[in-house]
Amino acid sequence: MTMLFKRHGWPLGGLMLLIVAFWIVMQVVLPQILMIDFSFKPNLLPSEIGTEKDVYTLSNYETLWANSIHFGIFVKTIVASALVTLVTLVVCYPIAFHLAYELKGPKAARLMLVLVIPFWINEVLRTFAWYIVLAYAGPLNAVLVWLGILDEPVRFLDGNAGVMIGMVYAYLLFMVFPLYNAIESLDPAQVEAARDLGASWGRIHRRVVLPHAKPGIATGCIMVFMLAAGSYAVPSLLGSPNSRWFTEIIYNWFFEGGNWNQGAAYAFLLLLMCIGFIGVMMRTFKVSLGELTR
């Protein structure tokens, strides 16, 4: 903050700080406070608001524990989001290492451009593209049958496979860039020293690269998990009735059932789950909040 005032002066720096503070309060803090307040109140008719029925209650939260279907979807969303995060990490780590350590100059810039260009397209359109690719009569099934890998087409969009493929693709960059930033700061001399001492590539990654990249891994995992858990477009377009996401339940409470209080309770539980995941990542990788935000 001191640097802000030194660089831009007190008038302009104060204005910038005021704009940021206004944005955070109006777009983040106030909506969350209202959501929490809504979640502890029953769904009432306008004429009943302010009467003896308008009291704080836990009934909206009890609904999740009482509804085995909704609770099952909540648990499945947590597990599936964690699996999406793990798969994204496995896919992105080699890309980030290759980009940060092995490529330099124009080659790195070209690979970065190849990764970024698809994301110039709206997420919904990218998801529709995957819907076409994964369709029963789509190109993926056609190629697999032609190669003899499959005897007949597979319904990828009938379960969780299509949703997970779409999410891994949709949130690729949110894992690649934190990993790239962390690995790029590693002194290449450490890797070369390990190689000179006879360490295998697996041992180099396990003992040198991965410990150094822990803040990037934690940041990428948190971002991908939160985006996956809070995703609505991908599961609604690539999923089926057998692969419902918790956000779809929240959407139904808000916009189809008209019960904003129940929807707020479900949304707050999803938020608490994401905050808990942040704590787990910080404890697992032994990183501080400051290291995550670098």
URGI-V648723 format. One record per helix or strand of 3 or more residues. SS is the DSSP state (h for helix, s for strand). FROM is the first residue (numbers start at 1). TO is the last residue. Records with the same first field share a line. If there is no record, write none. Layout:
SS->FROM-TO ; FROM-TO
//
This chain:
h->2-39 ; 46-48 ; 59-66 ; 68-102 ; 106-120 ; 123-134 ; 139-146 ; 156-158 ; 161-170 ; 172-184 ; 188-196 ; 201-212 ; 214-229 ; 233-238 ; 241-243 ; 246-256 ; 260-285 ; 289-292
//
